[in-house]
């Protein structure tokens, strides 16, 4: 297909999957409008990127985790195309003893590797390694894409003049803290909506390489947290927190570029993670 038609088909199909996932998480009349108007949607469309697909796969896996654990594992396995978002998922599944889902995800990844190699040859893995090295060296460590676009503590510390060892240490410390607290949360008797919220937000916070179009994943966290609040009541300030999290992708790049304040990392995603993890157990 010509580029324009291919891009259009890609965006429409992945956007439909994104809407289906969010609407299923929060089956209310206004959900489709709010999800479609989410500012991260327009950022993802502007880049022609894969934020819709990432959101649909993760959201679908969380929705199916109880009823169809093997199918949830397939969707998680398909997320291997964005490996930086898969760091925390195995830890959450391990803490919750989701053995069927873990095995299904591993088998899905193995099948994808075999199919890719069989269809395209072994040279694709060298190409993947070369691409990864370029992304790490030029885009991430040197900020080739612009620090204001990367929404991580790594990018924040680099924006403020820190060297690579300090930036990596800050990112590792945050990721380790999130991993520990997430495993504790998933082992607890907390409501599943809170676990899902924390996993979606934590997956964004734990990786050093997360751009503003990846913030479409926040739609999962907003939907699950809103569902919990509508069922059990909101604490003071939580509705405002959800509204600020919803609008934040529209502001983060411009504010970071103007005054070097990375809202994507310092803003409402961290507070939403904290609220989800700190909610009382049922």
DAZI-V696113 format. One record per pair of residues at least 4 apart in sequence whose C-alpha atoms are under 6 Angstrom apart, sorted by the first residue. I is the first residue (numbers start at 1). GAP is how many residues later the second one is. Records with the same first field share a line. If there is no record, write none. Layout:
I: GAP / GAP
//
This chain:
1: 5
3: 4
9: 4
11: 4
14: 38 / 39
15: 37
17: 39
18: 34 / 38
19: 4
21: 35 / 38 / 39
23: 4 / 8
26: 197 / 201
31: 4
32: 4
39: 210 / 211
40: 173 / 175 / 176 / 209
43: 170
44: 4 / 5 / 169
51: 163 / 165
55: 4 / 162
56: 4
57: 18
61: 4 / 11 / 14
64: 4 / 8
65: 4 / 7
69: 32
70: 30 / 31 / 34
73: 28 / 31 / 32
74: 30 / 31 / 34
76: 29
77: 28 / 31 / 32
84: 123
85: 118
90: 4
92: 91 / 94
93: 4 / 5
95: 88 / 91 / 92
96: 90 / 91
112: 4
114: 4
115: 4
116: 4
117: 4 / 5
134: 4
135: 4
136: 4 / 5
137: 4
138: 4 / 6
139: 4 / 5 / 6
143: 4
147: 8 / 12
148: 105 / 108 / 109
149: 62 / 63 / 104
150: 5 / 60 / 61
151: 59 / 60 / 113 / 114
152: 56 / 113
153: 18
154: 13 / 17 / 54
155: 4
157: 5 / 10
158: 4
168: 4
172: 4
175: 31
178: 4
189: 92
190: 91 / 92
193: 31 / 35
194: 82
197: 24 / 27
198: 4 / 75 / 78
199: 4
200: 21
201: 72
202: 4
221: 4
222: 4
228: 4
229: 4 / 5
244: 4
245: 23
252: 4 / 11 / 12
255: 4
256: 4 / 5 / 6
263: 4
268: 4
274: 4
//
